[in-house]
Amino acid sequence: MSKIEAKTYATKDGGSVEIRSAVPEDAPNLLAFIRATIPHSPLIASTLEDFTITEEEECEFLENTCDAERDVYLLAIDGEEIVGSMDFGAGRRVRERHQGVMGMMVGQTHRGRGIGELMLRALIEWATEHQVIERIELSVLRSNKPARRLYEKLGFVEEGRRYRSFQMSPGVFEDAIQMYLFV
């Protein structure tokens, strides 16, 4: 079972957040967080139209993630409120088992507090201690400069671009930058 035990971290604004693995019981609050965050996140690839998962499906997904040896889903919690989420899914093929893809989001009113960095550091620590995971991959929109700065600060390296990979609106395209980190 892949799990990161709850740990409290200080944020840049003098507050604190708890970072821990998500559990199936988090499904309703996690869905509410994601649905509230996506409309205020123009620098991520997902839209509400893409996000049609039901509470039952999310609960099952979290259950499967908890049971998976090489996957993890992290939450950042301030008080009782989910303020950030991050998922990591490892490759399913034998030759890709050592790597996985990470994605994250931080709630609009909680950006700039260092929550993304705290979650990412927790993931890197988990991956470093993991006996199989050796590489974390991610994709970030070219225009998402705050996220790119964070990834570079923590050692991620650009390995390629997918030009005009996302159509943000009719006639408006965005490149996706592929990045990786060996742990």
Secondary structure, 3 states (H helix, E strand, C coil): CCCCCCEEEECCCCCEEEEEECCHHHHHHHHHHHHHHHHHCCCCCCCCCCCCCCHHHHHHHHHHHHHCCCCEEEEEEECCEEEEEEEEEECCCHHHCCEEEEEEEECHHHCCCCHHHHHHHHHHHHHHHCCCCCEEEEEEECCCHHHHHHHHHCCCEEEEEEEEEEEEECCEEEEEEEEEEEC
